[in-house]
Amino acid sequence: MTPIEFSDVAKRNTELSNIAALWGPDRSIPQAQYRLDILAKWPIGGGARVLELGCRQGDMMLALAKTVGENGRTDAVDPAPFEYGWPRSIREAQDLISASPLGSRIKWVQAKPLDFLAAHLEAKYDTVVLVHSLWYFGSPELILETLHAVSKHARCICIAEWSMEGVLECHKGPDFMSESNVRTVVFPAKIKVFAAQAGLLLKEEGLVTPHISMGWYGQVEVGYVAETEWEHEVEERVADERAKSAI
């Protein structure tokens, strides 16, 4: 296995990296490092109360729990089945984190974001974060509705999303039962439009480039689009030739 090279931020958080290594150093340590690099650009400090929508296995939760400290609180919400995920399922990964020194700072909740927010109308947070979760939303309208709801619960909302372009899922009709995780492709410019429509003001925008050790995740996606079945889907579902060429 190729040794992992840590960023300066990650080197100062060896405890978090050690916890991430519990379920695969060649996979989760790069994720933990990447999350720390994102968090370094956000105004979240010790004692903060933070909500993450779309936490999945908890890579970002590790970084958040480490950052808010013993006096902080983090709520982690995700609607996915506990059996979802690889190389560790959501249940396995969250159980490992819960048993770690940072586990007591995290409350895991299996729920749709809007359902959770509606059930906790009085809940207030210093920050709500959405980290690579918007593409999993069912529609652009659902993203906008969620941002509207979130704005009533927090003073600050931090969003991290890919700045890529071109994907097949957004060309599939509403009646198509897709098996892909990706449901809605939104780029930074569109996210800012949604945020403005939700009454939010943009305070700061930045770019974080993942370390080369994150390349494995890209290889998985490349492998998917290299399959003949994917080419057939593009031919079948994308009518516009210019869009087809872009994909």
N, C-alpha and C positions, 0 to 999 in steps of 0.2 A: 504493500500500500504506500502511495506517495505521501511523504510527511506533510502535515498541514502547516502552512505559514500563517501566523496570526497577525492581524492588524494591531496597531498601537492600542486601540480601544480594547480589543479582546485580550491583549496581554495583561491588562490591568484587571481582568475579571476571570482569573483562572478557575475560581470556584464554579462559575457558571459553565465554563467549558468542560469541567470535570463531570458536571451533572449531565450535560448534553451527550457526553461520551458514553453514558450508560446504555443508550440504545443505538450505538453505531457511530464511531468517530469519523468514519469516512463519509457519513451523510449528515449527521446532526451538528457536529462541531462547525462546519462551514455555515450552516443555517444560523447557529447561535452567534457567530461572528458577524454575519450580515445584519442580523437584527440589532446587535450592539452598535454597528456603524450607523444604522438608521436612527436609533434612539439618541445617539450623540448629537444629532441635529435638532432634536425636539426639546421643548421646554418642560421636561418632566423631571422632578427631583424627589428628594427624600420626603416621606410623609404624604405623598400625593395619593389621591383616590382615583384609580384609573379603570375604565371599562374597555375591554377589547371585544369587538364584534367580528366573528369569524376567526376564532382562535385555533381551530383544528387541533393538531397534536400539542401545541403549546410552545412552539419555538420562540415566539415573541413574548409569551408570558414569562418565560425564564428571564429574559432581559428586563422586562418591566418589574418583576418581583425583586430582582437584584437592585434595581434603581430606586424603587420607592422605599426600600429598607424595612426595618421591623415595625415602624410606625405607619407604614403605608398600607393600602388595600388595593387589590386588583380583582375584578370580576371578569371571568372569561366565558363568552357566550358563543355557541356554535350549534347549528341544527343537525349536523351530520350524524349518522348512526355511529355508535361506539365502535363498531367493527370496521369502519372505514379507515383506510390509510395503509401505507407501506413505507419502510420495512416494519414499522410498528403501527398498530391500530391506534385510533384516538384513545380508547380505553387504556391500552397498555402504556402509551406515552404519558398520559395524564396521571396514571397511577404511579409511574416512576417519579414524575415531578412532585407529586403530592407527598411521596415518601422521602423526598430530599430535604435539606435544610431550608429551602425556599418554599416548600409546599404549603406551609401554614399561612402564607401571604396571599394565596390564590383561592378563589371560589369558582369552581367549574359549574356551568349551567348549560344543559342541553335544551336549546330553545331557538326558535326563529327570532332574529333581532327585534322585529316589530312587536312580536308577542311578549318578549321580555320587557321591552320599554313600556308597553301598555300595562303590564302587570306591576310595574314599579314606577308609577307616575311621580312619586315624591322623591325618587332617588336622584341624587346630585353627585356629579363627578367633577374633578378638576380637569380631566382630559378623557375624551373617548378616542380610541385609535382603531383604524381599519387598515390592516397590513396585508396587501395582496389578497383581498377578499371580495372586492367589488365585481370581479369577473365571474364570481360564483352566484351573483344575484340573478334572479329569473328574468329581469327586464330593466331597462333604464328608468321606467316609472317607479319601480320598487326601490332603486337606489335613491331617487329624489325623495320619495316618501320617507325613507329611513333617515336621510339627512335632515329632513324637516323635524322628525321625531327626536333625533339626537340633539338638535339645537336647543331643546327645552330641558336637557339634562346636564349639559356641560358648558363650561366657559371656553373650552378650547377643543377643537377636533383636529386630529392629525391623521393624514391619509398617505399611505405609500402604495404606489401601483406601478406596474410596468409601463414603459413608454414605447412599447412596440406597436407595430401596425400590421393589419392584414390577418384575418383569421376566418375560418369557415363557419363557426357556430352562429355568428350574427346573421348569416344568410339562410339559416334553416327556419322554416315556418313555425308558427306557434303550435301547430298540431303534431309536429315531429317530436317523438319521444327520444331525445338525445341521451346517450350514455356518457357523454363527455362532462367533465367537471366544469368546464367553461360554459357559461350561459350568455353573458353579456359583456361585450368588449367595449370598454370605455378608456379613452386616452386622457392624459392630463388636461388638455384644453376643455374636453367635455365635462370632466369632473369639476373644473372650476365654474363652468356654467351652472351645473347642478347646485353647487355650493352657494352661488349667488342667488339662485332661485329659492333656496332654502333660507335665505336671509343671513348667510354667513359672509364674513369679510376675510379676504385673503391677507394674512399677515406676512407669510414667508413661503418661498418655494425653493427647492433645491434638488440636487441630483446625487444619488448614491450608486456607485458602480460596484456590483458584487465582485468578490475575490475570485480568481481563476478556479479555486477549489469548488466553487458552486457550479462549475461547468457540467457536472453529472446531470443536473436537473434539466439543462438545455438538451443534453443528449437524449433524454427520455422523450422529449417533445419532438426532436428531429426524427427519432426512430418512428414515431407515430405518423408523421406526415410523409415519411419515405415509403409507407406501405401502399400497395396498389389500391386497397379499399378506400383510402383517403382520396386518392386521385379520382376514383369513381364518384365519390360524394361531391367533389368540387364540380365535376362535369354535370351531375344530376341536379344540384341545388343552386348553382350560381349561373344565372342567365347572362349577365352583363360580361362581355369579353374583357373589358378593361379591369373590372373587379377580379375576374378569374385570373388574369395575368398577375395582378398584385398579390393574390393569395398564393 
